Amino acid sequence: MVGNEKPTQAMNALLKLYDLYAAISELEDLAKRKGDELSAFKNAQKYHIISKIGARQRKANDKQIAELEEEREKITDELNNSILDINSEKTDAILELKREISDYNKKIRAQRTKLIPLQENISGSRIISKDDLSMLKKFFPEIEIKRLEEIQNFHKEISVVLKEEIKEEISSVQNVIQLLEGNKAQVEQKVKEISEMSNLSQVILFKFAELQKKIEILSNQNKYYDELQVLSKEKKDADSRKQMMRMQQLSQLQNLINIKLQQLNDEIYHATKRPPIIMFDNKQYKFETIDDTGTGTCYRGMVLFDLAVLQDTCLPILVHDSVLLKQIEDVAIEKILDMYKDSQKQIFISLDKATSYSKKSQQILFDKKVLCLGPNGRELFGQSWSRK
């Protein structure tokens, strides 16, 4: 893990190195696709492209659909038996439409009631003038005019922000009123058309069409509710399958790495010391040597972890700096240098004060060295840049 890299990113990189990520990736793609479908559906509801109802409304719709279908069947039967009264049918149709008009009137009144205080708020704000402040000073000499002016300026700034918000709210309410009045006008036009109808078939067809339209609206509401439940379940199932597969693959990864760490640690200490272990959960990992939190142990664990990954994956190279290696005890360094030497892959290391290690360690370093740096002309660029 480096920089601001999230633990999950580091874990994903390891899973890919061990060829364990493909199965997770397929389910991640599925979960993302299901998430996109669900999000698109909810956005369509949010912007009123399709309707949105709850479980209680879904149940109420079923009851209302049954009633409307029964009424539709009744009209069909009466029409077939030629027992319809045109005046009665016109009256029923008009009464139903007038109920709709009354409902629209209530909604319009509610919106207009909501509009009044908004308009009063935006027009009623008053700024205290300097004359007012001077008058106030005359009656209350000890008052701090500067402090009042600061408060006044603060109120001005707040007022600007609030006015913009109130304007937006007024615009929204006015749009709703306009929409409701437009719908109301359409219903009033239908009342006028039915009142002027003299032909029985026209009246019946209009009523039949209105019933059919209501049934379709309610049926569509139910259909969209059912589709949302299906999409939500599919998204939840896809997420669950993804998480389950991820935990399975992480468990396999954990076992592979820990077995290798045990093997490498035993090579160094002949099974006399605890090896470092790694543990994964879904979003985090923990790497430690149980009951040993010493600096040298921590750095040794890091080196062994890198070697384990190098040996068991397609990772082509390994780089270890002296800052990492010089913290590890000499006996372990000798074994680690042996592991470096025997590797079939490229390993780059830097090590300070090589002569302080065992003769075997020195021999390995001498045999494998590519570059040896030191003072007095043996610097990387032939001289020390820090000298005056």
C-alpha positions in Angstrom: 0.0 0.0 0.0 1.4 3.4 -1.0 0.5 7.0 -0.6 -3.3 7.6 -0.4 -4.0 4.1 -1.8 -7.1 2.6 -0.2 -6.8 -0.9 1.4 -9.2 -2.3 -1.1 -7.0 -1.1 -4.0 -3.9 -2.8 -2.5 -6.0 -6.0 -1.9 -7.2 -5.9 -5.5 -3.7 -5.6 -6.8 -2.7 -8.8 -4.8 -5.7 -10.7 -6.0 -4.8 -9.8 -9.6 -1.1 -10.9 -9.0 -2.4 -14.3 -7.7 -4.9 -14.7 -10.6 -7.8 -14.6 -8.1 -9.5 -11.4 -9.3 -11.3 -12.5 -12.5 -14.2 -14.2 -10.7 -14.7 -11.1 -8.6 -14.5 -8.7 -11.6 -17.3 -10.5 -13.4 -19.6 -10.1 -10.4 -18.5 -6.5 -9.9 -19.5 -5.8 -13.5 -22.8 -7.4 -12.9 -23.4 -5.5 -9.6 -22.5 -2.2 -11.4 -24.8 -3.0 -14.3 -27.7 -3.7 -11.9 -26.8 -0.6 -9.9 -27.0 1.5 -13.1 -30.3 0.0 -14.0 -31.8 0.7 -10.6 -30.4 4.2 -10.6 -31.8 5.0 -14.0 -35.2 3.7 -12.9 -35.2 5.8 -9.8 -34.1 8.9 -11.8 -37.0 8.3 -14.1 -39.3 8.3 -11.1 -37.6 11.3 -9.6 -38.2 13.4 -12.7 -41.8 12.1 -13.0 -41.1 10.2 -16.3 -42.7 7.2 -14.7 -44.9 7.1 -11.5 -43.7 6.2 -8.0 -45.9 4.6 -5.4 -45.4 2.7 -2.1 -46.6 -0.8 -1.0 -49.8 0.7 0.6 -50.7 2.5 -2.6 -50.0 -0.6 -4.6 -52.6 -2.5 -2.5 -55.1 0.3 -2.8 -54.6 0.4 -6.5 -55.5 -3.3 -6.8 -58.8 -2.6 -5.0 -59.6 0.4 -7.2 -58.8 -1.4 -10.4 -61.2 -4.2 -9.4 -63.9 -1.7 -8.8 -63.3 0.1 -12.1 -63.2 -3.1 -14.1 -66.5 -4.1 -12.5 -68.0 -0.7 -13.5 -66.6 -1.1 -17.0 -68.2 -4.6 -17.3 -71.5 -3.2 -16.1 -71.5 -0.5 -18.8 -70.8 -3.2 -21.4 -73.7 -5.4 -20.2 -76.1 -2.5 -20.1 -75.1 -1.3 -23.5 -75.6 -4.8 -24.9 -79.1 -4.9 -23.2 -80.0 -1.4 -24.4 -81.1 -0.3 -21.0 -78.9 2.8 -20.6 -80.5 6.2 -19.8 -78.5 9.0 -21.6 -79.4 11.7 -19.1 -78.4 9.5 -16.2 -75.1 8.6 -17.8 -74.3 12.2 -18.6 -75.1 13.2 -15.1 -72.8 10.5 -13.6 -70.0 11.5 -16.0 -70.3 15.2 -15.1 -70.5 14.5 -11.4 -67.3 12.5 -11.6 -65.5 15.2 -13.5 -66.8 17.9 -11.1 -65.3 15.9 -8.2 -62.0 16.1 -10.1 -62.4 19.9 -10.5 -63.1 20.3 -6.8 -60.0 18.3 -6.0 -57.9 20.6 -8.3 -59.5 23.7 -6.6 -58.4 22.4 -3.2 -54.8 21.8 -4.4 -54.7 25.3 -6.1 -55.9 27.0 -2.9 -53.3 25.1 -0.9 -50.5 26.3 -3.2 -51.7 29.9 -3.2 -51.8 29.8 0.6 -48.3 28.6 0.5 -47.4 31.5 -1.9 -48.6 34.4 0.2 -46.0 34.2 3.1 -43.2 33.7 0.5 -44.2 36.9 -1.4 -44.5 38.8 1.9 -41.1 37.6 3.0 -39.4 38.8 -0.2 -41.1 42.2 -0.2 -41.2 42.9 3.5 -37.5 43.0 4.5 -36.4 46.4 5.6 -32.9 47.8 6.0 -32.3 50.2 8.9 -31.1 53.6 7.6 -28.3 55.7 9.0 -31.0 58.2 10.1 -32.6 55.5 12.1 -29.3 54.6 13.7 -28.6 58.3 14.6 -32.1 58.6 16.2 -31.4 55.4 18.2 -28.1 56.9 19.3 -29.9 60.0 20.6 -32.1 57.9 22.9 -29.5 55.4 23.9 -26.1 57.3 23.9 -24.2 54.3 25.2 -25.1 52.1 22.3 -22.3 51.0 19.8 -23.4 52.2 16.4 -20.4 50.3 14.7 -21.6 47.0 16.2 -25.1 47.6 14.9 -23.7 48.4 11.5 -21.8 45.1 11.5 -25.0 43.3 12.4 -26.8 45.2 9.7 -24.2 44.2 7.1 -24.4 40.6 8.2 -28.2 40.7 7.8 -27.8 42.2 4.3 -25.6 39.3 3.2 -28.0 36.7 4.7 -30.9 38.5 3.1 -29.4 38.2 -0.4 -29.0 34.4 0.0 -32.5 34.0 1.5 -34.1 36.1 -1.2 -32.6 33.9 -3.9 -33.9 30.8 -2.2 -37.4 32.4 -1.7 -37.5 33.4 -5.4 -36.7 29.8 -6.4 -39.5 28.5 -4.1 -42.0 31.1 -5.4 -41.1 30.1 -9.0 -41.6 26.4 -8.1 -45.0 27.1 -6.4 -46.2 29.2 -9.3 -45.3 26.4 -11.8 -47.3 23.9 -9.7 -50.3 26.3 -9.7 -50.0 26.8 -13.4 -49.9 23.0 -14.0 -52.9 22.4 -11.7 -54.9 25.2 -13.4 -54.1 23.7 -16.8 -55.3 20.3 -15.7 -58.4 21.8 -14.2 -59.1 23.6 -17.5 -58.9 20.3 -19.4 -61.5 18.7 -17.1 -63.8 21.7 -17.3 -63.6 21.4 -21.1 -64.7 17.7 -20.8 -67.7 18.8 -18.7 -68.7 21.2 -21.4 -68.3 18.6 -24.2 -70.4 16.0 -22.3 -73.1 18.6 -21.5 -73.4 19.3 -25.3 -73.6 15.6 -26.2 -77.0 14.3 -27.5 -76.0 11.0 -28.9 -76.1 8.0 -26.5 -73.0 6.2 -28.0 -70.9 9.3 -27.6 -71.7 9.6 -23.9 -71.1 5.9 -23.3 -67.9 5.8 -25.3 -66.6 8.8 -23.3 -67.4 7.2 -20.0 -65.9 3.8 -21.1 -62.8 5.5 -22.3 -62.4 7.4 -19.0 -62.7 4.1 -17.1 -60.2 2.4 -19.3 -57.8 5.3 -18.9 -58.0 5.2 -15.1 -57.4 1.4 -15.1 -54.3 1.9 -17.4 -52.9 4.6 -15.1 -53.3 2.5 -12.0 -52.0 -0.7 -13.7 -48.9 1.2 -14.9 -48.3 2.5 -11.4 -48.4 -1.1 -10.1 -46.2 -2.3 -12.9 -43.5 0.3 -12.1 -43.7 -0.6 -8.4 -43.2 -4.3 -9.2 -40.3 -3.5 -11.6 -38.6 -1.4 -8.9 -38.9 -4.3 -6.4 -37.4 -6.7 -9.0 -34.5 -4.3 -9.8 -33.8 -3.7 -6.1 -33.7 -7.4 -5.4 -31.5 -8.1 -8.4 -29.1 -5.3 -7.2 -29.1 -6.7 -3.7 -28.5 -10.3 -4.9 -25.6 -9.1 -7.2 -24.0 -7.2 -4.4 -24.3 -10.2 -2.1 -22.8 -12.6 -4.7 -19.9 -10.2 -5.3 -19.1 -9.8 -1.6 -19.3 -13.6 -1.0 -17.0 -14.3 -4.0 -14.6 -11.6 -2.8 -14.4 -13.1 0.7 -13.8 -16.6 -0.8 -11.0 -15.3 -3.0 -9.5 -13.2 -0.1 -9.6 -16.3 2.1 -7.8 -18.3 -0.6 -5.2 -15.5 -1.0 -4.7 -15.3 2.8 -4.0 -19.0 3.0 -1.6 -19.0 0.0 0.4 -16.0 1.4 0.5 -17.3 5.0 1.7 -20.8 3.9 4.5 -19.2 2.0 5.4 -16.8 4.9 5.6 -19.8 7.2 7.9 -21.6 4.8 10.2 -18.6 4.4 10.3 -17.8 8.1 11.1 -21.5 8.9 14.1 -21.3 6.5 15.5 -18.4 8.5 14.7 -19.6 12.1 14.3 -23.3 11.7 10.7 -23.1 13.0 11.8 -21.5 16.3 10.0 -18.1 15.7 6.5 -17.1 14.8 6.1 -16.1 11.2 4.3 -12.9 10.1 0.7 -13.4 9.0 -1.8 -11.5 6.9 -5.5 -11.4 7.5 -8.2 -10.0 5.1 -11.7 -8.9 5.6 -13.9 -7.4 2.9 -12.3 -3.9 3.0 -9.3 -4.0 5.3 -6.3 -6.1 6.0 -4.0 -6.7 8.9 -0.3 -7.7 8.8 1.5 -8.6 11.9 3.7 -11.1 13.8 1.7 -12.2 16.8 3.2 -11.2 20.2 6.1 -9.4 18.6 5.8 -5.8 17.5 9.5 -5.0 17.4 10.9 -2.8 14.6 13.2 -5.5 13.3 10.4 -8.0 13.3 8.1 -5.6 11.4 10.7 -5.0 8.7 11.6 -8.7 8.4 7.9 -9.4 7.9 7.7 -6.9 5.1 10.8 -8.4 3.4 9.3 -11.9 3.7 6.0 -10.8 2.4 7.6 -9.3 -0.7 9.6 -12.5 -1.3 6.5 -14.6 -0.9 4.7 -12.5 -3.5 7.7 -12.5 -5.8 8.1 -16.3 -5.7 4.4 -17.2 -6.1 3.3 -14.7 -8.7 4.3 -13.2 -12.1 5.9 -10.2 -10.4 9.2 -9.8 -12.3 11.4 -7.7 -10.0 11.9 -6.7 -6.4 13.6 -3.6 -4.9 14.6 -3.3 -1.2 16.3 -0.2 0.2 18.9 -0.2 3.0 16.4 1.6 5.2 14.3 -1.6 5.2 17.2 -4.1 5.5 19.4 -2.4 8.2 16.6 -2.8 10.8 16.8 -6.6 10.5 19.0 -8.7 12.8 22.2 -10.1 11.2 21.3 -13.8 11.4 18.1 -13.1 9.4 19.9 -10.9 6.9 22.3 -13.7 6.0 19.3 -16.0 5.2 17.5 -13.3 3.4 20.6 -12.6 1.2 20.6 -16.4 0.4 17.0 -16.1 -0.7 17.8 -13.1 -2.9 20.8 -15.0 -4.4 18.8 -18.1 -5.2 15.9 -16.2 -6.8 15.5 -16.6 -10.6 14.1 -13.1 -10.8 15.7 -9.7 -10.7 16.2 -8.3 -7.2 17.7 -4.9 -6.5 18.9 -4.0 -3.0 21.1 -1.4 -1.4 22.9 -2.0 1.9 25.0 0.3 4.0 28.2 -0.8 5.9 28.4 -4.3 4.4 31.5 -5.1 6.4 29.4 -5.1 9.6 27.6 -8.3 8.5 28.7 -11.9 8.6 31.5 -13.2 6.3 28.9 -15.2 4.4 26.7 -12.1 3.9 29.8 -10.1 2.8 30.7 -12.8 0.3 27.2 -12.8 -1.2 27.2 -9.0 -1.5 30.7 -9.0 -3.0 29.8 -11.7 -5.6 26.5 -10.0 -6.6 27.4 -6.3 -6.4 26.8 -4.1 -9.4 27.7 -0.8 -7.8 29.7 0.1 -4.7 29.7 3.7 -3.5 31.8 5.5 -0.9 33.7 8.7 -0.1 36.8 10.2 -1.8 35.9 9.8 -5.4 33.6 6.8 -5.1 30.4 8.8 -5.0 27.8 8.2 -7.7 28.9 11.2 -9.7 32.5 11.2 -8.7 32.2 13.8 -6.0 30.0 14.8 -3.1 27.6 17.7 -4.0 27.3 18.7 -0.4 30.9 19.8 0.0 31.8 23.5 0.0 
